[in-house]
C-alpha cells in the first residue's frame, strides 16, 4: 500500500495526539444542545458551514425554518408529511405524537409534549418554535365544500424587501460604450438596488401555491432586454388525497436517501449529525425562496399505497454555464446577471432531468431505490489539468442507488449505496446507538470512488463533490446533568486522487468539542473548540525540507453567552479566535456584543436590536459569523482584516390578523487597514461602507 495510505491509517495513533484525544472525548461526551431560539439552532449549524456546508445550503436551511416559524404547523391537525418536512423528527417520534393525540386527545401546550416519551428535551424545545396548538379541523362532508375551503380558508403571506447601499462600487461608475464592450466584466448594466417580492398561500398540507421574484443589485430591469426581474419562480402543491401524497408543479426541490444520487435540499454537516437531524425521508418540496440555483422546473409527484411510495419527477431548465468554445467548463450557480459577460451566459445551456424513487417502509424498516437520467445540450469540456482527469465528461449521465434504514428505540442503521453509468461506486453507512437515555453514539463510514459522477449529489463530504474520498466519523452526545450538555466528534479522511492545489493523494482530519450550559433565567453559555488538519501544495516561493505536501493546521475557539435579563431585554456576547499554522503562523480574533429590547403595547410589538463587532484577522484566519437579519434573509458576515462593524435593527409588528410587520436594518463596516474595499467591479473607493435593508410582511 502507498505511504499516504498508512499516513491516513495512523491518524488516530499517538503521532496525532489532538485527534486521539478527540476520539477519546468522543467516547465519554454527549449533548442535546439547547436552543434559546430557532435562529440559535441555525447559528450553531452555521458554525461549521464555511468549511462543511455550501453557502446555498445554510441559506436554504435558514429560509426553510424561517418559513415554518412564520407559518407554524398545527400539531393537532398535522399529518406525517407536514411533520417529516421539519427534518429533525424521526418516524418513531412522529408515530409517538400521533398515538398520543389519538389516545388522549389534542395537545394544548409545550409542557404537554413532555408526556410523549419518544420526544427528548432537545426535540421538544426545537419543535416548540414551529408548531401551534389549535383545534383540529373538522372533516368536510362534501368534495365541493372541501375544495371551497381549501381555496379560501388558507393562510396568505406577502413579503417584500429592498436593500439600499449607501456607497458606490466601481461597476456603477460612468463609462463609455467602448469601455462597456472592451471590459464586459467590469461594469454593471443595472442600478444598485436589490429587491424581491414573494407570496405564499397554504391550507395545511393539502394545498399551497406561491411565487417569488428577485432583482439582484446591478441587474437591469424595465428595459427592452429585461422588462421584468431576471428571476421569477412559482409553484403549486397539492397532496394528501387518497393515493396522492404529494404533487408539485413548477419549481421544486428533491431529496432521496443520503443524497448520493440527488439532493437539492441542504447537505448534512458534521454538527448536524450531532443535532439529530437525518435526511431519512424521501421528499419533494416546493421551491418557495429566491435562491436561483438548487431547484428543478417541471413536475414531481409521490403516490402512496399501504407501505409503498413511488415518486416520479421530470425537469426541463435553461441554466447558466461558463463555456469553453461550445463545451461546458463550469455550471454557473450564483444567479447574477449584472455585467454584459454575465448576461451573455444567461440561460445558454439546456438541462433535462428524469427519474423515479420507490420505497417501502414498515415497522421501522425502510428500503428505497432511486434511478435518474440527466442530459445537457452541450458536452462537458475535457481538461488537461491533472486534478480534473476524472471530472465528468460527455453530455448525459445515469445514476442509480439503494437506500436503507432500520430504526429501533436504541439503535438505528441507515445508509445508501450508489452507482453511476460507468460502474463507479459511492456508499455511505451510519450507525446510531442510544446507550442510555442521555448517551448516544454515531459512527459513519463513507467511500466515494475517484471517478464517481453524480452532478446532483450532495451529502457528507469534505470536498465540494462526492469523488475520491474515504472517511470515518465518530460522534457522541451526552447530558450528564440537566443543565450541562457536551458534544464531540472526530472525522478522519483520505483522498485517493489529486485535487485543486493538491498535487498528490492526501489525508486530513477534523474534530470538535462543544460544551453547552443553561443557567437560570434563560441564560445560555457555549464553549466550542474545533481543529482541522488538511494537506495542500505549498505557496509559490516556499519549500518544504523533504518536499511533498504541506500540513495546514487550523484551530478555532468560540465562547458565547446569551441571556434573557428581563421579560423584554436580552443580551448576547461572543468571542472567537483562530490560529492557522502553515507556511507562516497566523492569528485572528473577533469580539461581538448584541442587545435586544422587545416591549409590547397591547396588540403592538416592537423589537429593537443592536450589535457591534471588532475584528483583527488575515485571510487565512477569516471568521464567519451569523448576524440578525431580515426574515428569509440569512445574514452572515465574513470578518477579514482589521475593523469594526455595527448594526441597528428595528421591527414593528401587529399580533392580530391580518398581521402587518415592518423592519429596517442599518449596517456599517469600517476598516482600519485599507483605503479601498474589494476589487474589480465590486471595489468601493473608501475604507467604510453603509447599507439599509427594508422589509414589509403582511399575513392574512
Secondary structure, DSSP 8 states (H G I E B T S, - for coil): --HHHHHHHGGGSTTSHHHHHHHHHHTT-------SSHHHHHHHHHTTHHHHS-HHHHHHHHHHHHHHHHT-EETTT--HHHHHHTSS--HHHHHHHHHHHHHH----SSGGGGG-TT--HHHHHHHTTSEE--------SSHHHHHHHHHHSSEEEEEEEEEEESS-BGGGS---HHHHHH-TTS-BSS-S-EEEEEEEEEETTTEEEEEEEEE-TT---SSSS-SS-SEEEEEEEEEEETTEEEEEEEEEEEE-TTSSS-B-S----HHHHHTT----S-EEEE--S--SSS-EEEEEEEEEETTEEEEEEEEEEEEEEEEETTEEEEEE-S----BHHHHHTTT-EEEEEEEEEEEEEETTEEEEEEEEEEEEEEEE----SGGGTTS--EEEEEEEEEEEEEE-SSEEEEEEEEEETT--EEEEEEEEEEEETTEEEEEEEEEE-TT---TT---S-SSSSSSSEEEEEEEEEEEEETTEEEEEEEEEEEESS-BTTB-S-EEEEEEEEEEEEEETTTEEEEEEEEEEEEEE---TT---TT-S-EEEEEEEEEEEEEEE-SSSEEEEEEEEEEEEESSSEEEEEEEEEEEEE--EETTEEEEEEEEEEEEE--STT-EEEE----TT---EEEE-SEEEEEEEEEEEEESSSSEEEEEEEEEEEEESS-SSBS-GGG-BSSSEEEEEEEEEEEE-
